[in-house]
């Protein structure tokens, strides 16, 4: 009896040791030497996923992984998605990653003021997006960072960006202040695109919007330089000074040769520029010119403006730009 008791004790100790070793193996550093990305398709079973992991070098044995997953892991299903597996991640943590749906986040960022030709460029250069896409209509894209999954189409992304713009513009229009120079959401979008291109300083947007709103109400030409450039480059940087002939060119966008708004937006304006147009600053300013610090100085009268222009010319001459 004593021998049987000792034998049973040894079996218990051996089982404990084996269990401890198995737990250590399950939670020990994995064999992966560098970070990898693995894509789990919808409907993938644990068996198929474990085979993928073994082929990728994330685990040593698909069969052992499945066994330990059933004995020591959660019974939650694995989820489809694209996952980032760090180097040396344990089998236990790999299973948690696949069950927790912490998928790899991919983003494409559209900055405020980009024209639609550059939106298409960005989508075409983004790894993981599929298919082809036409240049979106100008002004229909809401600038933002958009997440996506590998395999999404470029058209899918454009559709999302356009729905976002439709929603934001509609919501902002409902909150607009009374007495605006613009009478429709599209007019607001067009004017916002000009404001977006004219200043990069958040503190100036409502003042710039006020200047152009005041000009529209008085029937004055807007005389916005970016509207000269748009028909030439479709919104891409001009890369040189505007020519005198281009200032006087007659087309549907050049606000130096026409009164009122141009035929359409000249870029994709951001939320802040849309908001500025729908709530411009309380100002009588009709003019503005660069102040040499990256901002602008504003004026109510032509006389004040001309004096500010002379100061700007003096700054440029001191820099050797004239």
Protein Blocks (a to p, Z undefined) as FASTA:
>chain_A
ZZmmmmmmmmmmmmmmmmmmmmmmmmmccfbfbdcdddddehiafklmmmmmmmnopamb
lklmmmmmmmmmcfbdcdeddddddehiafklmmmmmmnopacdddddddehiafklmmm
mmmmmghiacjdddddehiaccddddddehiafklmmmmmmmmmmmmmmmmmmmpcehia
bfbfklmmmmmmmmmmmpccfklmmmmmmmmmmmmmnopafkiaklmmmmmnnopafhia
cdfklmmpccfklmklcgcjdfbdfbdcdfklmmmmmoccddfbfbdcdehiopacddfb
fklmmmmmmmmmmmmmmnopZZ
